[in-house]
Amino acid sequence: MNFLMNKISAVSVMAVLGMGLAACGSSTGDRALSGGGIGAGVGAATGAVTGMGVGTGAALGGAAGAATGALTDEDDVDLGKPVWD
């Protein structure tokens, strides 16, 4: 039971951190792109920790991050210009 709680805690922390960073950029496309990249990285790490699989975690995290980035407004979270601008 303790092992399961550790996994849930790790996933929760990574999800919160990933969502907090998902809205980098000024346009909807920028936020979706950066959110997808950050989400994929966090998801891959989560998948590795939980045994879900790195690829599955990256796919789920990337989708969640891209959706979060696309659905947020520039004023919601503003971390500056993306590196590709």
FENKA-V73564 format. One record per pair of residues at least 6 apart in sequence whose C-alpha atoms are under 7 Angstrom apart, sorted by the first residue. I is the first residue (numbers start at 0). J is the second residue. D is the distance in Angstrom with one decimal. If there is no record, write none. Layout:
BEGIN
i | j | d
I | J | D
I | J | D
END
This chain:
BEGIN
i | j | d
6 | 49 | 5.8
10 | 45 | 5.8
13 | 41 | 6.2
13 | 45 | 6.8
17 | 37 | 6.3
17 | 38 | 5.7
17 | 41 | 6.1
18 | 64 | 6.5
21 | 30 | 6.8
21 | 33 | 6.5
21 | 34 | 3.9
21 | 37 | 6.5
21 | 64 | 5.5
21 | 67 | 6.3
21 | 68 | 5.1
22 | 30 | 4.9
22 | 34 | 5.9
22 | 68 | 4.5
22 | 71 | 6.5
22 | 76 | 5.8
22 | 77 | 7.0
23 | 30 | 5.2
23 | 33 | 6.0
23 | 34 | 6.9
23 | 77 | 6.2
23 | 78 | 5.5
23 | 79 | 6.7
23 | 81 | 6.5
24 | 30 | 5.0
24 | 79 | 6.4
24 | 80 | 5.4
24 | 81 | 5.3
25 | 73 | 5.5
25 | 80 | 6.8
27 | 69 | 5.2
28 | 69 | 6.8
30 | 68 | 4.4
30 | 69 | 5.8
31 | 65 | 4.3
31 | 66 | 6.5
31 | 68 | 4.3
31 | 69 | 4.5
32 | 65 | 6.2
34 | 64 | 4.3
34 | 65 | 4.7
34 | 67 | 6.8
34 | 68 | 4.9
35 | 61 | 4.2
35 | 62 | 6.2
35 | 64 | 4.5
35 | 65 | 4.0
36 | 61 | 6.1
37 | 64 | 6.7
38 | 60 | 4.3
38 | 61 | 4.4
38 | 63 | 6.5
38 | 64 | 4.4
39 | 57 | 4.1
39 | 58 | 6.2
39 | 60 | 4.7
39 | 61 | 3.9
40 | 57 | 6.2
41 | 60 | 6.4
42 | 56 | 4.3
42 | 57 | 4.4
42 | 59 | 6.5
42 | 60 | 4.2
42 | 61 | 7.0
43 | 53 | 4.5
43 | 54 | 6.4
43 | 56 | 4.7
43 | 57 | 4.2
44 | 53 | 6.8
45 | 56 | 6.2
46 | 52 | 4.7
46 | 53 | 4.7
46 | 55 | 6.8
46 | 56 | 4.4
47 | 53 | 5.2
END
